[in-house]
């Protein structure tokens, strides 16, 4: 007896029920796959962007907002701090390096960052073309900015006031592109980098009596600094110190409740699919009792009948898992394209997370166990008693 062709024929005879079982399982698998891909890539991006920054010093306000605006460039700054105060922090013996960051403008939705050469080291960035900025109104653009807008060395670009693309333009203060950065996979790919003096020059009509910057990313000289420096800054200055590692973990915790809720929804959906599969196989077994009895009288072994029932269930499981994983990757890639169009964090559906193999294995194993009961019923069926019920 050819088990697989017969199993496919039985499934094809009930197309609506077959499609429903596959769809329920696929939606559950797709939801968990989507969450695995998004959370993994988000954690990876947070770790990559913040790995070289131990502390960020900025204006008083929300520590999370300070980290998001300075390290991840995904929020508005908490304010400005004085240049002299920031230099005092940089001169602290516990500080290995301190990088000035001046924000305020953007280019077509991409942040313009006033800083110095040490900023590129925070993201392991290097030049692919041209040179580093040296004078005022010279800029180096990230790989993604250059690719999306067709910018090359020698091009001119005009910033807009504020951190959104719709701000008023600084037409009288164009930047000259002197370099293009190589792709890094980090946030610097989506930035325009220039000198602090250039940012001051653009905003000189709004300048205060003292020069200011937005924030100061810091790298520690010794592990002891992690315990002493933040407390010292928060207690003795008008500035605040925030840890990217701590705030990133807090951000993931805030998102964790929503992720966990969606995961439980997916688990319930897959459990419902398993129950539906069990009911469908049991019902089909009753409908086909005369077919099974006829197969037995024609010489089919009990194990073959059990294998036939099991093959139906496993076919539905495999189809649901494959379709679900494909849908999860497709949804992730679609979200990534939308985020990329908005100039935000990119996601890709072409990544693979180890948890997906665990998910597929667990679904197939639990689903196969669900199919065992109908399979055992088929194995133990008596052809004489089945025919007698007719």
C-alpha positions, 0 to 999 in steps of 0.5 A: 500500500502506498501510504503517502499518495493515499494520505494526500488523497484523503487530505485533498478530499476535505480541502476546506478542513485541511486548509483550516487546520494548516492556517491555524497552525501557520498563524501561530508559528508565524507569530512566534517566528516574527517575534523571534526575528524582531526581538533577536535583531532588536537586541543585536542592534542595541548591543552593537550600537551601544557596545563601545559606550559605557556612559552618556552624560547629558542634560537632566531628564529621562535617562532612557530618552538620553540614551535613545537620542545620543546612542541610538539616535531614535528620540529627541535630546533632553537638552544641552549641557555646557562645553566647559562642564563636559570638558571637566568630565572628559578630564576625569582620571576615570574617563578613557575617552569622551566624545562630544555630540551636538544634535539639532538638525537633520537631512531628509530624516537622517540626523546630523551629528556634530562631533569629532573623529572619536565618534567613528571609533564608537561604531567601528566605522571607517571611510570608504571614500574621501577623507574625514571632515577637517574644516567647518561645513564639511561632512561625512555621510553614512553608507545608508544615507549615501545609497538612498540619496545618491550622495557622493564625495563633493556633493552639497547637502542642506540640513533642516532644523529639528530632527524630522524631515519637515523642519525649516531648511538651512539653505544658507548653510550647505554642507560639503560632503568630503567622505563616505563611510563604509557600511557597518550595520550600526546606526552610523550608517544612517547619520551625517557626521560633521564637526561640532563647530559646524553645528554651532556655525549653522545655529550661530544666530541662536547661540547662547553666551556659552558654547553647548553640546547635546551629550557626552558619550564616555568610555571608562578607564577602569571598571571602578568608574562604573560604580563611582562616576555616574553617582558623582555626576548625578550628585554633584553636577547639573547634568545626568549620567545614564548607562546604555547597557542598563537603559537598553535592558530596561527598554527590552523589559518594557517591550517584553510584556507585549512580546510575552502576550503575543507569544501566549496568543500564538501558543493558544492558537497552536494548541487550538490547532493541535486539538482541531487536528486531533478532532479532524483525524478522529472524525476522519477515522470514523468516516473511513472505517469501511475503507480501513476494513476493506484495506485490511481485508485486501492484506494491509497490515495494522501498522500500515493503517496506523502509518496512514493516519499518522502520515495525514497528521504529520503532513498537515503539521509540516505544511503548517510549520513551513507556511508559518515560518515563511509567513513570519519571515515575510512579515519581518521583511515587510516591516523592515522595508517599511522601517527602512523607508521611514529612516528607522532601524532596518529589519530583514526577513532573510535572517535565521534565529536558532530558536526557529529550529527549536520552535519547528521541532517542538511543534512537530513533536507535540503535533505528532503525539497528538496524532498518535491516538487516532493512529493507534485506533486505526492500528487496533481496529477490527475489520469484522466489527467495522463491517458489521456496523454497516 
